Amino acid sequence: MTTYALPYDADYPQVCLDEKLVMLHADVGEPLPVQPGQPERIDYEYERVGTANLFVMLEPLAGYRHVEVTARRTAEEYARQLQWLA
């Protein structure tokens, strides 16, 4: 039986920690205004304005999720997440 197939046990939580680097975007132009029968229209063009790192901790069987956003992913940031989790 794999770890993720085990039933929920509050004494032994199955916590997943993942991270993801994301690009931050800004609109270049103003959206076209809403008109009768037309939703707001937004252009696909964007300007890159930086990056951010997402640390995601979840316990799927308990329905728990915690997300922390940091400016970058350093060893210190990672250690801080593990400390928070512990």
N, CA, C and O atoms as a Maestro MAE file, in Angstrom:
{
 s_m_m2io_version
 :::
 2.0.0
}

f_m_ct {
 s_m_title
 :::
 protein
 m_atom[344] {
  # First column is atom index #
  i_m_mmod_type
  r_m_x_coord
  r_m_y_coord
  r_m_z_coord
  i_m_residue_number
  s_m_chain_name
  s_m_pdb_residue_name
  s_m_pdb_atom_name
  i_m_atomic_number
  :::
  1 25 0.839 -1.166 0.000 1 A "MET " " N  " 7
  2 3 0.000 0.000 0.000 1 A "MET " " CA " 6
  3 2 0.899 1.249 0.000 1 A "MET " " C  " 6
  4 15 1.862 1.311 0.764 1 A "MET " " O  " 8
  5 25 0.598 2.223 -0.833 2 A "THR " " N  " 7
  6 3 1.414 3.426 -0.880 2 A "THR " " CA " 6
  7 2 1.034 4.369 0.254 2 A "THR " " C  " 6
  8 15 -0.058 4.267 0.813 2 A "THR " " O  " 8
  9 25 1.917 5.268 0.585 3 A "THR " " N  " 7
  10 3 1.695 6.193 1.692 3 A "THR " " CA " 6
  11 2 0.405 6.985 1.525 3 A "THR " " C  " 6
  12 15 -0.358 7.140 2.478 3 A "THR " " O  " 8
  13 25 0.157 7.489 0.313 4 A "TYR " " N  " 7
  14 3 -1.008 8.348 0.104 4 A "TYR " " CA " 6
  15 2 -2.332 7.571 0.063 4 A "TYR " " C  " 6
  16 15 -3.400 8.182 0.032 4 A "TYR " " O  " 8
  17 25 -2.275 6.258 0.062 5 A "ALA " " N  " 7
  18 3 -3.495 5.453 0.066 5 A "ALA " " CA " 6
  19 2 -3.896 5.047 1.481 5 A "ALA " " C  " 6
  20 15 -4.957 4.453 1.674 5 A "ALA " " O  " 8
  21 25 -3.065 5.359 2.468 6 A "LEU " " N  " 7
  22 3 -3.387 5.003 3.848 6 A "LEU " " CA " 6
  23 2 -4.539 5.864 4.358 6 A "LEU " " C  " 6
  24 15 -4.689 7.006 3.924 6 A "LEU " " O  " 8
  25 25 -5.348 5.341 5.267 7 A "PRO " " N  " 7
  26 3 -6.457 6.135 5.820 7 A "PRO " " CA " 6
  27 2 -5.920 7.250 6.723 7 A "PRO " " C  " 6
  28 15 -4.773 7.208 7.168 7 A "PRO " " O  " 8
  29 25 -6.762 8.236 6.982 8 A "TYR " " N  " 7
  30 3 -6.378 9.378 7.815 8 A "TYR " " CA " 6
  31 2 -6.104 8.930 9.242 8 A "TYR " " C  " 6
  32 15 -6.879 8.169 9.821 8 A "TYR " " O  " 8
  33 25 -5.002 9.403 9.806 9 A "ASP " " N  " 7
  34 3 -4.634 9.134 11.192 9 A "ASP " " CA " 6
  35 2 -4.101 10.441 11.772 9 A "ASP " " C  " 6
  36 15 -3.033 10.902 11.369 9 A "ASP " " O  " 8
  37 25 -4.826 11.041 12.709 10 A "ALA " " N  " 7
  38 3 -4.441 12.333 13.285 10 A "ALA " " CA " 6
  39 2 -3.094 12.272 14.002 10 A "ALA " " C  " 6
  40 15 -2.412 13.289 14.124 10 A "ALA " " O  " 8
  41 25 -2.705 11.086 14.477 11 A "ASP " " N  " 7
  42 3 -1.420 10.950 15.160 11 A "ASP " " CA " 6
  43 2 -0.243 10.934 14.188 11 A "ASP " " C  " 6
  44 15 0.888 11.221 14.579 11 A "ASP " " O  " 8
  45 25 -0.499 10.602 12.936 12 A "TYR " " N  " 7
  46 3 0.546 10.539 11.911 12 A "TYR " " CA " 6
  47 2 0.060 11.255 10.645 12 A "TYR " " C  " 6
  48 15 -0.290 10.604 9.660 12 A "TYR " " O  " 8
  49 25 0.038 12.575 10.671 13 A "PRO " " N  " 7
  50 3 -0.477 13.311 9.503 13 A "PRO " " CA " 6
  51 2 0.432 13.136 8.292 13 A "PRO " " C  " 6
  52 15 1.650 13.025 8.424 13 A "PRO " " O  " 8
  53 25 -0.174 13.113 7.125 14 A "GLN " " N  " 7
  54 3 0.576 13.034 5.860 14 A "GLN " " CA " 6
  55 2 0.606 14.437 5.272 14 A "GLN " " C  " 6
  56 15 -0.335 14.854 4.596 14 A "GLN " " O  " 8
  57 25 1.677 15.155 5.529 15 A "VAL " " N  " 7
  58 3 1.800 16.539 5.079 15 A "VAL " " CA " 6
  59 2 2.702 16.585 3.859 15 A "VAL " " C  " 6
  60 15 3.806 16.040 3.870 15 A "VAL " " O  " 8
  61 25 2.231 17.233 2.818 16 A "CYS " " N  " 7
  62 3 2.991 17.414 1.592 16 A "CYS " " CA " 6
  63 2 3.517 18.850 1.558 16 A "CYS " " C  " 6
  64 15 2.787 19.789 1.877 16 A "CYS " " O  " 8
  65 25 4.767 19.015 1.176 17 A "LEU " " N  " 7
  66 3 5.365 20.343 1.019 17 A "LEU " " CA " 6
  67 2 5.843 20.457 -0.413 17 A "LEU " " C  " 6
  68 15 6.618 19.627 -0.888 17 A "LEU " " O  " 8
  69 25 5.383 21.479 -1.092 18 A "ASP " " N  " 7
  70 3 5.782 21.702 -2.474 18 A "ASP " " CA " 6
  71 2 6.094 23.173 -2.645 18 A "ASP " " C  " 6
  72 15 5.672 24.002 -1.838 18 A "ASP " " O  " 8
  73 25 6.824 23.495 -3.684 19 A "GLU " " N  " 7
  74 3 7.148 24.886 -3.971 19 A "GLU " " CA " 6
  75 2 7.076 25.118 -5.467 19 A "GLU " " C  " 6
  76 15 7.256 24.203 -6.270 19 A "GLU " " O  " 8
  77 25 6.808 26.364 -5.819 20 A "LYS " " N  " 7
  78 3 6.682 26.687 -7.236 20 A "LYS " " CA " 6
  79 2 7.101 28.131 -7.458 20 A "LYS " " C  " 6
  80 15 6.669 29.029 -6.734 20 A "LYS " " O  " 8
  81 25 7.933 28.350 -8.447 21 A "LEU " " N  " 7
  82 3 8.323 29.688 -8.859 21 A "LEU " " CA " 6
  83 2 7.286 30.189 -9.859 21 A "LEU " " C  " 6
  84 15 6.958 29.488 -10.816 21 A "LEU " " O  " 8
  85 25 6.769 31.392 -9.645 22 A "VAL " " N  " 7
  86 3 5.766 31.947 -10.547 22 A "VAL " " CA " 6
  87 2 6.221 33.315 -11.050 22 A "VAL " " C  " 6
  88 15 6.882 34.062 -10.329 22 A "VAL " " O  " 8
  89 25 5.862 33.633 -12.288 23 A "MET " " N  " 7
  90 3 6.131 34.947 -12.858 23 A "MET " " CA " 6
  91 2 4.977 35.873 -12.510 23 A "MET " " C  " 6
  92 15 3.814 35.471 -12.537 23 A "MET " " O  " 8
  93 25 5.306 37.105 -12.185 24 A "LEU " " N  " 7
  94 3 4.282 38.107 -11.889 24 A "LEU " " CA " 6
  95 2 4.073 38.962 -13.131 24 A "LEU " " C  " 6
  96 15 5.037 39.442 -13.727 24 A "LEU " " O  " 8
  97 25 2.829 39.150 -13.517 25 A "HIS " " N  " 7
  98 3 2.487 39.878 -14.746 25 A "HIS " " CA " 6
  99 2 1.684 41.128 -14.426 25 A "HIS " " C  " 6
  100 15 0.956 41.188 -13.436 25 A "HIS " " O  " 8
  101 25 1.837 42.125 -15.292 26 A "ALA " " N  " 7
  102 3 1.007 43.330 -15.236 26 A "ALA " " CA " 6
  103 2 0.409 43.551 -16.616 26 A "ALA " " C  " 6
  104 15 1.045 43.254 -17.627 26 A "ALA " " O  " 8
  105 25 -0.804 44.067 -16.660 27 A "ASP " " N  " 7
  106 3 -1.434 44.379 -17.944 27 A "ASP " " CA " 6
  107 2 -0.703 45.548 -18.598 27 A "ASP " " C  " 6
  108 15 -0.274 46.481 -17.919 27 A "ASP " " O  " 8
  109 25 -0.567 45.491 -19.914 28 A "VAL " " N  " 7
  110 3 0.077 46.565 -20.659 28 A "VAL " " CA " 6
  111 2 -0.944 47.639 -21.024 28 A "VAL " " C  " 6
  112 15 -0.663 48.833 -20.920 28 A "VAL " " O  " 8
  113 25 -2.108 47.217 -21.443 29 A "GLY " " N  " 7
  114 3 -3.156 48.161 -21.830 29 A "GLY " " CA " 6
  115 2 -4.383 47.999 -20.960 29 A "GLY " " C  " 6
  116 15 -4.526 47.010 -20.240 29 A "GLY " " O  " 8
  117 25 -5.265 48.979 -21.032 30 A "GLU " " N  " 7
  118 3 -6.516 48.927 -20.282 30 A "GLU " " CA " 6
  119 2 -7.481 47.936 -20.944 30 A "GLU " " C  " 6
  120 15 -7.522 47.856 -22.172 30 A "GLU " " O  " 8
  121 25 -8.247 47.189 -20.167 31 A "PRO " " N  " 7
  122 3 -9.263 46.304 -20.749 31 A "PRO " " CA " 6
  123 2 -10.326 47.121 -21.473 31 A "PRO " " C  " 6
  124 15 -10.589 48.268 -21.111 31 A "PRO " " O  " 8
  125 25 -10.928 46.534 -22.486 32 A "LEU " " N  " 7
  126 3 -12.036 47.192 -23.164 32 A "LEU " " CA " 6
  127 2 -13.250 47.151 -22.244 32 A "LEU " " C  " 6
  128 15 -13.500 46.130 -21.604 32 A "LEU " " O  " 8
  129 25 -14.006 48.239 -22.167 33 A "PRO " " N  " 7
  130 3 -15.134 48.271 -21.238 33 A "PRO " " CA " 6
  131 2 -16.240 47.288 -21.618 33 A "PRO " " C  " 6
  132 15 -16.383 46.889 -22.774 33 A "PRO " " O  " 8
  133 25 -16.999 46.924 -20.621 34 A "VAL " " N  " 7
  134 3 -18.137 46.032 -20.824 34 A "VAL " " CA " 6
  135 2 -19.203 46.772 -21.630 34 A "VAL " " C  " 6
  136 15 -19.489 47.943 -21.383 34 A "VAL " " O  " 8
  137 25 -19.779 46.066 -22.592 35 A "GLN " " N  " 7
  138 3 -20.872 46.614 -23.392 35 A "GLN " " CA " 6
  139 2 -22.006 45.591 -23.373 35 A "GLN " " C  " 6
  140 15 -21.776 44.415 -23.091 35 A "GLN " " O  " 8
  141 25 -23.217 46.029 -23.669 36 A "PRO " " N  " 7
  142 3 -24.333 45.072 -23.674 36 A "PRO " " CA " 6
  143 2 -24.025 43.875 -24.579 36 A "PRO " " C  " 6
  144 15 -23.682 44.032 -25.750 36 A "PRO " " O  " 8
  145 25 -24.156 42.698 -24.013 37 A "GLY " " N  " 7
  146 3 -23.904 41.478 -24.775 37 A "GLY " " CA " 6
  147 2 -22.429 41.121 -24.916 37 A "GLY " " C  " 6
  148 15 -22.115 40.098 -25.524 37 A "GLY " " O  " 8
  149 25 -21.518 41.920 -24.380 38 A "GLN " " N  " 7
  150 3 -20.073 41.663 -24.472 38 A "GLN " " CA " 6
  151 2 -19.460 41.719 -23.071 38 A "GLN " " C  " 6
  152 15 -19.650 42.708 -22.365 38 A "GLN " " O  " 8
  153 25 -18.739 40.696 -22.659 39 A "PRO " " N  " 7
  154 3 -18.041 40.781 -21.373 39 A "PRO " " CA " 6
  155 2 -16.814 41.683 -21.510 39 A "PRO " " C  " 6
  156 15 -16.441 42.072 -22.617 39 A "PRO " " O  " 8
  157 25 -16.200 42.007 -20.396 40 A "GLU " " N  " 7
  158 3 -14.957 42.776 -20.421 40 A "GLU " " CA " 6
  159 2 -13.922 41.990 -21.233 40 A "GLU " " C  " 6
  160 15 -13.808 40.773 -21.084 40 A "GLU " " O  " 8
  161 25 -13.184 42.673 -22.073 41 A "ARG " " N  " 7
  162 3 -12.173 42.005 -22.899 41 A "ARG " " CA " 6
  163 2 -10.786 42.506 -22.508 41 A "ARG " " C  " 6
  164 15 -10.528 43.709 -22.469 41 A "ARG " " O  " 8
  165 25 -9.898 41.551 -22.217 42 A "ILE " " N  " 7
  166 3 -8.545 41.864 -21.767 42 A "ILE " " CA " 6
  167 2 -7.554 41.308 -22.778 42 A "ILE " " C  " 6
  168 15 -7.677 40.160 -23.205 42 A "ILE " " O  " 8
  169 25 -6.582 42.111 -23.159 43 A "ASP " " N  " 7
  170 3 -5.574 41.714 -24.138 43 A "ASP " " CA " 6
  171 2 -4.639 40.664 -23.530 43 A "ASP " " C  " 6
  172 15 -4.450 40.634 -22.313 43 A "ASP " " O  " 8
  173 25 -4.062 39.817 -24.357 44 A "TYR " " N  " 7
  174 3 -3.157 38.771 -23.882 44 A "TYR " " CA " 6
  175 2 -1.756 39.310 -23.605 44 A "TYR " " C  " 6
  176 15 -0.964 38.638 -22.944 44 A "TYR " " O  " 8
  177 25 -1.438 40.497 -24.091 45 A "GLU " " N  " 7
  178 3 -0.094 41.058 -23.901 45 A "GLU " " CA " 6
  179 2 0.091 41.466 -22.438 45 A "GLU " " C  " 6
  180 15 -0.823 42.008 -21.816 45 A "GLU " " O  " 8
  181 25 1.273 41.201 -21.899 46 A "TYR " " N  " 7
  182 3 1.551 41.544 -20.513 46 A "TYR " " CA " 6
  183 2 2.995 41.980 -20.368 46 A "TYR " " C  " 6
  184 15 3.815 41.775 -21.263 46 A "TYR " " O  " 8
  185 25 3.293 42.581 -19.233 47 A "GLU " " N  " 7
  186 3 4.651 42.981 -18.892 47 A "GLU " " CA " 6
  187 2 5.074 42.154 -17.680 47 A "GLU " " C  " 6
  188 15 4.333 42.047 -16.703 47 A "GLU " " O  " 8
  189 25 6.261 41.577 -17.749 48 A "ARG " " N  " 7
  190 3 6.760 40.794 -16.623 48 A "ARG " " CA " 6
  191 2 7.295 41.762 -15.569 48 A "ARG " " C  " 6
  192 15 8.115 42.629 -15.871 48 A "ARG " " O  " 8
  193 25 6.828 41.607 -14.340 49 A "VAL " " N  " 7
  194 3 7.227 42.531 -13.277 49 A "VAL " " CA " 6
  195 2 7.947 41.823 -12.126 49 A "VAL " " C  " 6
  196 15 8.042 42.370 -11.027 49 A "VAL " " O  " 8
  197 25 8.443 40.640 -12.366 50 A "GLY " " N  " 7
  198 3 9.215 39.946 -11.342 50 A "GLY " " CA " 6
  199 2 8.761 38.505 -11.160 50 A "GLY " " C  " 6
  200 15 8.007 37.958 -11.964 50 A "GLY " " O  " 8
  201 25 9.243 37.914 -10.084 51 A "THR " " N  " 7
  202 3 8.893 36.537 -9.752 51 A "THR " " CA " 6
  203 2 8.571 36.446 -8.260 51 A "THR " " C  " 6
  204 15 8.890 37.345 -7.482 51 A "THR " " O  " 8
  205 25 7.950 35.371 -7.893 52 A "ALA " " N  " 7
  206 3 7.675 35.068 -6.483 52 A "ALA " " CA " 6
  207 2 7.752 33.557 -6.326 52 A "ALA " " C  " 6
  208 15 7.655 32.817 -7.305 52 A "ALA " " O  " 8
  209 25 7.923 33.114 -5.119 53 A "ASN " " N  " 7
  210 3 7.981 31.690 -4.832 53 A "ASN " " CA " 6
  211 2 6.818 31.325 -3.926 53 A "ASN " " C  " 6
  212 15 6.541 32.024 -2.951 53 A "ASN " " O  " 8
  213 25 6.142 30.239 -4.244 54 A "LEU " " N  " 7
  214 3 5.035 29.753 -3.420 54 A "LEU " " CA " 6
  215 2 5.464 28.484 -2.702 54 A "LEU " " C  " 6
  216 15 5.894 27.522 -3.338 54 A "LEU " " O  " 8
  217 25 5.350 28.477 -1.395 55 A "PHE " " N  " 7
  218 3 5.510 27.258 -0.608 55 A "PHE " " CA " 6
  219 2 4.102 26.799 -0.260 55 A "PHE " " C  " 6
  220 15 3.327 27.562 0.315 55 A "PHE " " O  " 8
  221 25 3.765 25.568 -0.600 56 A "VAL " " N  " 7
  222 3 2.428 25.036 -0.336 56 A "VAL " " CA " 6
  223 2 2.564 23.798 0.541 56 A "VAL " " C  " 6
  224 15 3.241 22.831 0.189 56 A "VAL " " O  " 8
  225 25 1.906 23.855 1.687 57 A "MET " " N  " 7
  226 3 1.879 22.706 2.588 57 A "MET " " CA " 6
  227 2 0.432 22.258 2.698 57 A "MET " " C  " 6
  228 15 -0.456 23.066 2.970 57 A "MET " " O  " 8
  229 25 0.197 20.971 2.485 58 A "LEU " " N  " 7
  230 3 -1.167 20.493 2.598 58 A "LEU " " CA " 6
  231 2 -1.218 19.102 3.187 58 A "LEU " " C  " 6
  232 15 -0.303 18.289 3.054 58 A "LEU " " O  " 8
  233 25 -2.329 18.877 3.840 59 A "GLU " " N  " 7
  234 3 -2.644 17.561 4.376 59 A "GLU " " CA " 6
  235 2 -3.971 17.174 3.728 59 A "GLU " " C  " 6
  236 15 -5.038 17.499 4.249 59 A "GLU " " O  " 8
  237 25 -3.904 16.469 2.575 60 A "PRO " " N  " 7
  238 3 -5.103 16.225 1.782 60 A "PRO " " CA " 6
  239 2 -6.215 15.484 2.514 60 A "PRO " " C  " 6
  240 15 -7.390 15.790 2.313 60 A "PRO " " O  " 8
  241 25 -5.875 14.537 3.342 61 A "LEU " " N  " 7
  242 3 -6.906 13.748 4.014 61 A "LEU " " CA " 6
  243 2 -7.635 14.543 5.094 61 A "LEU " " C  " 6
  244 15 -8.766 14.212 5.449 61 A "LEU " " O  " 8
  245 25 -6.994 15.590 5.619 62 A "ALA " " N  " 7
  246 3 -7.629 16.422 6.635 62 A "ALA " " CA " 6
  247 2 -8.252 17.677 6.020 62 A "ALA " " C  " 6
  248 15 -8.954 18.422 6.705 62 A "ALA " " O  " 8
  249 25 -7.997 17.909 4.739 63 A "GLY " " N  " 7
  250 3 -8.539 19.092 4.088 63 A "GLY " " CA " 6
  251 2 -7.834 20.370 4.511 63 A "GLY " " C  " 6
  252 15 -8.449 21.436 4.527 63 A "GLY " " O  " 8
  253 25 -6.551 20.282 4.854 64 A "TYR " " N  " 7
  254 3 -5.790 21.427 5.329 64 A "TYR " " CA " 6
  255 2 -4.819 21.899 4.261 64 A "TYR " " C  " 6
  256 15 -4.191 21.087 3.580 64 A "TYR " " O  " 8
  257 25 -4.694 23.240 4.112 65 A "ARG " " N  " 7
  258 3 -3.736 23.815 3.163 65 A "ARG " " CA " 6
  259 2 -3.191 25.117 3.742 65 A "ARG " " C  " 6
  260 15 -3.930 25.912 4.322 65 A "ARG " " O  " 8
  261 25 -1.883 25.321 3.573 66 A "HIS " " N  " 7
  262 3 -1.223 26.566 3.976 66 A "HIS " " CA " 6
  263 2 -0.317 26.994 2.832 66 A "HIS " " C  " 6
  264 15 0.478 26.197 2.335 66 A "HIS " " O  " 8
  265 25 -0.434 28.251 2.413 67 A "VAL " " N  " 7
  266 3 0.396 28.786 1.327 67 A "VAL " " CA " 6
  267 2 1.168 29.972 1.857 67 A "VAL " " C  " 6
  268 15 0.595 30.864 2.482 67 A "VAL " " O  " 8
  269 25 2.455 29.988 1.612 68 A "GLU " " N  " 7
  270 3 3.327 31.097 1.999 68 A "GLU " " CA " 6
  271 2 3.994 31.629 0.735 68 A "GLU " " C  " 6
  272 15 4.545 30.855 -0.047 68 A "GLU " " O  " 8
  273 25 3.950 32.930 0.531 69 A "VAL " " N  " 7
  274 3 4.561 33.561 -0.638 69 A "VAL " " CA " 6
  275 2 5.824 34.272 -0.182 69 A "VAL " " C  " 6
  276 15 5.798 35.054 0.768 69 A "VAL " " O  " 8
  277 25 6.940 33.994 -0.871 70 A "THR " " N  " 7
  278 3 8.205 34.650 -0.567 70 A "THR " " CA " 6
  279 2 8.777 35.259 -1.838 70 A "THR " " C  " 6
  280 15 8.432 34.850 -2.946 70 A "THR " " O  " 8
  281 25 9.649 36.232 -1.666 71 A "ALA " " N  " 7
  282 3 10.253 36.907 -2.819 71 A "ALA " " CA " 6
  283 2 11.154 35.963 -3.615 71 A "ALA " " C  " 6
  284 15 11.231 36.060 -4.840 71 A "ALA " " O  " 8
  285 25 11.823 35.064 -2.929 72 A "ARG " " N  " 7
  286 3 12.653 34.075 -3.617 72 A "ARG " " CA " 6
  287 2 12.743 32.817 -2.783 72 A "ARG " " C  " 6
  288 15 12.230 32.753 -1.666 72 A "ARG " " O  " 8
  289 25 13.399 31.823 -3.338 73 A "ARG " " N  " 7
  290 3 13.533 30.537 -2.651 73 A "ARG " " CA " 6
  291 2 14.993 30.367 -2.246 73 A "ARG " " C  " 6
  292 15 15.836 29.992 -3.060 73 A "ARG " " O  " 8
  293 25 15.274 30.645 -0.993 74 A "THR " " N  " 7
  294 3 16.619 30.456 -0.479 74 A "THR " " CA " 6
  295 2 16.591 29.317 0.538 74 A "THR " " C  " 6
  296 15 15.521 28.884 0.966 74 A "THR " " O  " 8
  297 25 17.757 28.841 0.915 75 A "ALA " " N  " 7
  298 3 17.832 27.785 1.925 75 A "ALA " " CA " 6
  299 2 17.230 28.279 3.241 75 A "ALA " " C  " 6
  300 15 16.600 27.508 3.965 75 A "ALA " " O  " 8
  301 25 17.423 29.563 3.549 76 A "GLU " " N  " 7
  302 3 16.869 30.136 4.774 76 A "GLU " " CA " 6
  303 2 15.334 30.151 4.722 76 A "GLU " " C  " 6
  304 15 14.674 29.829 5.709 76 A "GLU " " O  " 8
  305 25 14.775 30.525 3.572 77 A "GLU " " N  " 7
  306 3 13.317 30.520 3.421 77 A "GLU " " CA " 6
  307 2 12.757 29.100 3.550 77 A "GLU " " C  " 6
  308 15 11.731 28.885 4.196 77 A "GLU " " O  " 8
  309 25 13.435 28.147 2.935 78 A "TYR " " N  " 7
  310 3 12.993 26.749 3.010 78 A "TYR " " CA " 6
  311 2 13.040 26.252 4.461 78 A "TYR " " C  " 6
  312 15 12.109 25.596 4.928 78 A "TYR " " O  " 8
  313 25 14.127 26.568 5.163 79 A "ALA " " N  " 7
  314 3 14.256 26.162 6.562 79 A "ALA " " CA " 6
  315 2 13.172 26.807 7.412 79 A "ALA " " C  " 6
  316 15 12.652 26.175 8.332 79 A "ALA " " O  " 8
  317 25 12.824 28.061 7.117 80 A "ARG " " N  " 7
  318 3 11.765 28.750 7.854 80 A "ARG " " CA " 6
  319 2 10.416 28.048 7.659 80 A "ARG " " C  " 6
  320 15 9.608 27.981 8.586 80 A "ARG " " O  " 8
  321 25 10.177 27.526 6.453 81 A "GLN " " N  " 7
  322 3 8.930 26.807 6.187 81 A "GLN " " CA " 6
  323 2 8.892 25.497 6.972 81 A "GLN " " C  " 6
  324 15 7.866 25.141 7.552 81 A "GLN " " O  " 8
  325 25 10.012 24.788 6.987 82 A "LEU " " N  " 7
  326 3 10.067 23.535 7.743 82 A "LEU " " CA " 6
  327 2 9.889 23.787 9.237 82 A "LEU " " C  " 6
  328 15 9.241 23.004 9.932 82 A "LEU " " O  " 8
  329 25 10.469 24.889 9.728 83 A "GLN " " N  " 7
  330 3 10.325 25.232 11.135 83 A "GLN " " CA " 6
  331 2 8.856 25.546 11.444 83 A "GLN " " C  " 6
  332 15 8.338 25.114 12.473 83 A "GLN " " O  " 8
  333 25 8.181 26.296 10.559 84 A "TRP " " N  " 7
  334 3 6.782 26.613 10.764 84 A "TRP " " CA " 6
  335 2 5.948 25.330 10.791 84 A "TRP " " C  " 6
  336 15 5.044 25.180 11.613 84 A "TRP " " O  " 8
  337 25 6.267 24.413 9.881 85 A "LEU " " N  " 7
  338 3 5.525 23.165 9.789 85 A "LEU " " CA " 6
  339 2 5.695 22.306 11.040 85 A "LEU " " C  " 6
  340 15 4.743 21.694 11.524 85 A "LEU " " O  " 8
  341 25 6.927 22.271 11.556 86 A "ALA " " N  " 7
  342 3 7.204 21.467 12.752 86 A "ALA " " CA " 6
  343 2 6.520 22.059 13.965 86 A "ALA " " C  " 6
  344 15 6.639 21.519 15.065 86 A "ALA " " O  " 8
  :::
 }
 m_bond[343] {
  # First column is bond index #
  i_m_from
  i_m_to
  i_m_order
  :::
  1 1 2 1
  2 2 3 1
  3 3 4 2
  4 3 5 1
  5 5 6 1
  6 6 7 1
  7 7 8 2
  8 7 9 1
  9 9 10 1
  10 10 11 1
  11 11 12 2
  12 11 13 1
  13 13 14 1
  14 14 15 1
  15 15 16 2
  16 15 17 1
  17 17 18 1
  18 18 19 1
  19 19 20 2
  20 19 21 1
  21 21 22 1
  22 22 23 1
  23 23 24 2
  24 23 25 1
  25 25 26 1
  26 26 27 1
  27 27 28 2
  28 27 29 1
  29 29 30 1
  30 30 31 1
  31 31 32 2
  32 31 33 1
  33 33 34 1
  34 34 35 1
  35 35 36 2
  36 35 37 1
  37 37 38 1
  38 38 39 1
  39 39 40 2
  40 39 41 1
  41 41 42 1
  42 42 43 1
  43 43 44 2
  44 43 45 1
  45 45 46 1
  46 46 47 1
  47 47 48 2
  48 47 49 1
  49 49 50 1
  50 50 51 1
  51 51 52 2
  52 51 53 1
  53 53 54 1
  54 54 55 1
  55 55 56 2
  56 55 57 1
  57 57 58 1
  58 58 59 1
  59 59 60 2
  60 59 61 1
  61 61 62 1
  62 62 63 1
  63 63 64 2
  64 63 65 1
  65 65 66 1
  66 66 67 1
  67 67 68 2
  68 67 69 1
  69 69 70 1
  70 70 71 1
  71 71 72 2
  72 71 73 1
  73 73 74 1
  74 74 75 1
  75 75 76 2
  76 75 77 1
  77 77 78 1
  78 78 79 1
  79 79 80 2
  80 79 81 1
  81 81 82 1
  82 82 83 1
  83 83 84 2
  84 83 85 1
  85 85 86 1
  86 86 87 1
  87 87 88 2
  88 87 89 1
  89 89 90 1
  90 90 91 1
  91 91 92 2
  92 91 93 1
  93 93 94 1
  94 94 95 1
  95 95 96 2
  96 95 97 1
  97 97 98 1
  98 98 99 1
  99 99 100 2
  100 99 101 1
  101 101 102 1
  102 102 103 1
  103 103 104 2
  104 103 105 1
  105 105 106 1
  106 106 107 1
  107 107 108 2
  108 107 109 1
  109 109 110 1
  110 110 111 1
  111 111 112 2
  112 111 113 1
  113 113 114 1
  114 114 115 1
  115 115 116 2
  116 115 117 1
  117 117 118 1
  118 118 119 1
  119 119 120 2
  120 119 121 1
  121 121 122 1
  122 122 123 1
  123 123 124 2
  124 123 125 1
  125 125 126 1
  126 126 127 1
  127 127 128 2
  128 127 129 1
  129 129 130 1
  130 130 131 1
  131 131 132 2
  132 131 133 1
  133 133 134 1
  134 134 135 1
  135 135 136 2
  136 135 137 1
  137 137 138 1
  138 138 139 1
  139 139 140 2
  140 139 141 1
  141 141 142 1
  142 142 143 1
  143 143 144 2
  144 143 145 1
  145 145 146 1
  146 146 147 1
  147 147 148 2
  148 147 149 1
  149 149 150 1
  150 150 151 1
  151 151 152 2
  152 151 153 1
  153 153 154 1
  154 154 155 1
  155 155 156 2
  156 155 157 1
  157 157 158 1
  158 158 159 1
  159 159 160 2
  160 159 161 1
  161 161 162 1
  162 162 163 1
  163 163 164 2
  164 163 165 1
  165 165 166 1
  166 166 167 1
  167 167 168 2
  168 167 169 1
  169 169 170 1
  170 170 171 1
  171 171 172 2
  172 171 173 1
  173 173 174 1
  174 174 175 1
  175 175 176 2
  176 175 177 1
  177 177 178 1
  178 178 179 1
  179 179 180 2
  180 179 181 1
  181 181 182 1
  182 182 183 1
  183 183 184 2
  184 183 185 1
  185 185 186 1
  186 186 187 1
  187 187 188 2
  188 187 189 1
  189 189 190 1
  190 190 191 1
  191 191 192 2
  192 191 193 1
  193 193 194 1
  194 194 195 1
  195 195 196 2
  196 195 197 1
  197 197 198 1
  198 198 199 1
  199 199 200 2
  200 199 201 1
  201 201 202 1
  202 202 203 1
  203 203 204 2
  204 203 205 1
  205 205 206 1
  206 206 207 1
  207 207 208 2
  208 207 209 1
  209 209 210 1
  210 210 211 1
  211 211 212 2
  212 211 213 1
  213 213 214 1
  214 214 215 1
  215 215 216 2
  216 215 217 1
  217 217 218 1
  218 218 219 1
  219 219 220 2
  220 219 221 1
  221 221 222 1
  222 222 223 1
  223 223 224 2
  224 223 225 1
  225 225 226 1
  226 226 227 1
  227 227 228 2
  228 227 229 1
  229 229 230 1
  230 230 231 1
  231 231 232 2
  232 231 233 1
  233 233 234 1
  234 234 235 1
  235 235 236 2
  236 235 237 1
  237 237 238 1
  238 238 239 1
  239 239 240 2
  240 239 241 1
  241 241 242 1
  242 242 243 1
  243 243 244 2
  244 243 245 1
  245 245 246 1
  246 246 247 1
  247 247 248 2
  248 247 249 1
  249 249 250 1
  250 250 251 1
  251 251 252 2
  252 251 253 1
  253 253 254 1
  254 254 255 1
  255 255 256 2
  256 255 257 1
  257 257 258 1
  258 258 259 1
  259 259 260 2
  260 259 261 1
  261 261 262 1
  262 262 263 1
  263 263 264 2
  264 263 265 1
  265 265 266 1
  266 266 267 1
  267 267 268 2
  268 267 269 1
  269 269 270 1
  270 270 271 1
  271 271 272 2
  272 271 273 1
  273 273 274 1
  274 274 275 1
  275 275 276 2
  276 275 277 1
  277 277 278 1
  278 278 279 1
  279 279 280 2
  280 279 281 1
  281 281 282 1
  282 282 283 1
  283 283 284 2
  284 283 285 1
  285 285 286 1
  286 286 287 1
  287 287 288 2
  288 287 289 1
  289 289 290 1
  290 290 291 1
  291 291 292 2
  292 291 293 1
  293 293 294 1
  294 294 295 1
  295 295 296 2
  296 295 297 1
  297 297 298 1
  298 298 299 1
  299 299 300 2
  300 299 301 1
  301 301 302 1
  302 302 303 1
  303 303 304 2
  304 303 305 1
  305 305 306 1
  306 306 307 1
  307 307 308 2
  308 307 309 1
  309 309 310 1
  310 310 311 1
  311 311 312 2
  312 311 313 1
  313 313 314 1
  314 314 315 1
  315 315 316 2
  316 315 317 1
  317 317 318 1
  318 318 319 1
  319 319 320 2
  320 319 321 1
  321 321 322 1
  322 322 323 1
  323 323 324 2
  324 323 325 1
  325 325 326 1
  326 326 327 1
  327 327 328 2
  328 327 329 1
  329 329 330 1
  330 330 331 1
  331 331 332 2
  332 331 333 1
  333 333 334 1
  334 334 335 1
  335 335 336 2
  336 335 337 1
  337 337 338 1
  338 338 339 1
  339 339 340 2
  340 339 341 1
  341 341 342 1
  342 342 343 1
  343 343 344 2
  :::
 }
}
